[in-house]
Amino acid sequence: MSRRILADARSLFYAIATPQMVAHAAVISSRAGEVAARLDLDDDDQDLCAAVGLVHDIGKAEQVRDTGFHQLDGAVYVEPTLGPRVAGLVAHHSGASTEALMRGINLPYPREQSDVAAVLDYCDLTTLPSGRPISPEERRADIDVRHGADTPGPRALGSIWADVLALDARLRGLVAQSPSGLAPGLEVPDPVGASSRSF
């Protein structure tokens, strides 16, 4: 994959993103690249994680909105510039595969089950709309409150939740082994609130 993917994603995203979209997505992009590096993914996948993290919610932009299902609208929008792999990752992020089934929406992209997809889900589900990193449990509670716990989006998170928690535990283990050299400002509170670590 070309190393241009991140530059192309930035051009596409910042041309239309609102400040609120930037607050969330810019942090996710930075965190996704950092997490990918922490997991020892190759340089291309690190760039891909950062690129997809930036554009994952681009379907929420007014210029992009079509069906109203932002994962699908975003995928259709990014595919011509960023390619089908990025489109598929956008289409299926954070439980969208299950939510689409609940809503009777066809996602015409294959679902990728990979470290890149896991990193995107993890970073999205540990970052508030404001861009503040939080624990997975706090983020899920926030989503339940904002959207209603019994609505399709929050309910669909159950389909990926074990994977999100598994990656959280894996990252905490890696940080405990080597806590230095992490990007600043990427702290996530301990689940028990006793301390914070960066990843």
C-alpha positions in Angstrom: 0.0 0.0 0.0 1.3 3.5 -0.9 2.5 5.6 2.0 0.3 8.3 0.5 -2.8 6.8 2.1 -2.5 9.0 5.2 -1.9 12.2 3.1 -4.8 11.4 0.9 -7.1 10.7 3.9 -6.1 14.1 5.4 -6.9 15.9 2.2 -10.3 14.2 1.9 -11.2 14.7 5.5 -10.2 18.2 6.3 -11.8 19.5 3.1 -15.3 18.9 4.6 -14.9 18.0 8.3 -16.7 20.1 10.9 -14.8 21.1 14.1 -16.7 18.5 16.1 -15.7 15.8 13.6 -12.1 16.9 13.8 -12.1 16.8 17.6 -13.0 13.1 17.6 -11.3 11.8 14.5 -7.9 13.6 14.8 -7.4 12.0 18.2 -8.5 8.6 16.9 -6.1 8.9 14.0 -3.2 9.7 16.3 -4.1 7.0 18.8 -4.7 4.4 16.0 -1.2 5.0 14.6 0.3 4.7 18.1 -1.6 1.5 19.0 -0.6 0.0 15.6 3.0 0.7 16.4 2.6 -0.7 19.9 1.2 -3.9 18.3 4.2 -3.9 16.0 2.2 -3.7 12.8 4.2 -2.9 9.7 4.6 0.7 8.5 1.8 0.4 5.9 -0.7 -0.9 8.4 0.3 1.9 10.9 -0.4 4.5 8.2 -3.6 2.7 7.3 -4.8 2.7 10.9 -4.2 6.4 11.2 -5.9 7.1 7.8 -9.0 5.0 8.6 -9.2 6.5 12.1 -9.4 9.9 10.5 -12.1 9.2 8.0 -14.2 6.6 9.8 -17.0 9.0 10.6 -16.8 11.1 7.4 -20.2 9.9 6.5 -21.6 12.3 9.2 -20.6 15.3 7.1 -23.6 17.0 5.5 -22.0 16.9 2.1 -21.6 13.1 2.4 -24.9 12.1 4.0 -27.1 10.1 1.7 -28.7 7.0 3.4 -28.3 8.4 6.9 -26.3 5.3 7.9 -23.0 7.1 8.3 -20.8 4.1 8.0 -22.2 3.3 4.5 -22.3 6.9 3.4 -18.7 7.3 4.5 -17.6 4.2 2.7 -19.1 5.2 -0.6 -17.5 8.6 -0.3 -14.0 7.5 0.5 -13.8 4.5 -1.9 -12.8 6.5 -5.1 -9.9 8.2 -3.4 -8.8 5.7 -0.7 -9.8 2.4 -2.3 -12.0 -0.5 -1.4 -10.1 -1.7 1.6 -10.5 1.6 3.4 -14.2 1.8 2.3 -14.8 -1.7 3.8 -13.1 -0.7 7.1 -15.3 2.5 7.3 -18.4 0.6 6.4 -18.1 -2.0 9.1 -16.4 -0.1 12.0 -17.6 -0.4 15.6 -20.3 -3.0 15.2 -21.8 -1.5 12.0 -22.1 -5.0 10.4 -24.5 -6.1 13.1 -26.3 -2.7 13.2 -26.9 -2.8 9.4 -28.5 -6.3 9.8 -30.8 -4.9 12.5 -31.8 -2.0 10.3 -32.1 -4.0 7.1 -29.3 -2.2 5.4 -27.0 -3.9 2.9 -23.3 -3.1 3.2 -21.8 -3.9 -0.2 -18.3 -4.2 1.2 -16.6 -7.3 2.7 -16.0 -7.1 6.4 -12.3 -7.3 7.3 -11.3 -9.1 10.4 -7.8 -8.0 11.0 -5.5 -6.1 13.5 -6.3 -2.9 11.5 -10.1 -3.4 12.0 -9.5 -4.2 15.7 -7.4 -1.1 16.2 -10.0 1.1 14.6 -12.8 -0.3 16.7 -10.7 -0.1 19.9 -9.7 3.6 19.3 -13.3 4.6 18.3 -14.7 2.9 21.4 -12.2 4.5 23.8 -12.5 8.1 22.6 -15.4 10.5 23.3 -16.9 12.7 20.7 -14.9 15.5 22.3 -11.6 13.7 21.6 -11.0 12.7 25.2 -9.7 9.2 25.6 -11.6 7.1 28.2 -12.0 3.4 29.2 -14.1 1.1 27.0 -16.7 0.8 29.8 -17.1 4.6 30.1 -17.4 5.0 26.3 -20.1 2.3 26.1 -22.0 4.0 28.9 -21.7 7.3 27.1 -23.0 5.8 23.9 -25.9 4.2 25.7 -26.9 7.5 27.3 -26.6 9.5 24.1 -28.4 7.0 21.8 -30.4 4.8 24.1 -29.2 1.4 25.2 -32.0 -0.4 23.4 -31.4 1.2 20.0 -29.6 -0.8 17.2 -26.2 1.1 17.4 -25.5 0.5 21.1 -27.0 -3.1 20.9 -24.7 -3.9 18.0 -21.6 -3.2 20.1 -22.2 -6.5 21.8 -21.0 -8.2 18.7 -17.5 -6.8 19.0 -17.3 -6.0 22.7 -15.2 -9.0 23.8 -12.6 -8.1 21.1 -12.5 -4.5 22.3 -11.9 -5.6 25.9 -9.3 -8.2 24.8 -7.3 -5.6 22.9 -7.6 -3.2 25.9 -6.1 -5.9 28.2 -3.4 -6.7 25.6 -2.4 -3.1 25.4 -2.3 -2.6 29.1 0.0 -5.6 29.4 2.3 -4.2 26.7 2.4 -0.8 28.4 3.1 -2.4 31.8 6.1 -4.1 30.2 7.5 -1.0 28.5 5.7 2.2 29.6 8.2 4.7 28.0 8.3 6.2 24.5 4.5 6.7 24.1 2.9 9.6 22.3 1.8 12.4 24.7 -1.8 13.1 25.4 -3.1 9.6 24.8 -3.9 8.6 28.3 -6.7 6.2 29.1 -7.8 5.9 32.7 -7.5 2.6 34.4 -10.8 0.8 34.7 -10.7 1.3 38.4 -9.6 4.9 38.1 -6.4 4.3 40.1 -4.0 5.6 37.5 -3.7 6.5 33.8 -1.5 5.0 31.1 -0.8 6.2 27.5 -1.2 4.1 24.4 
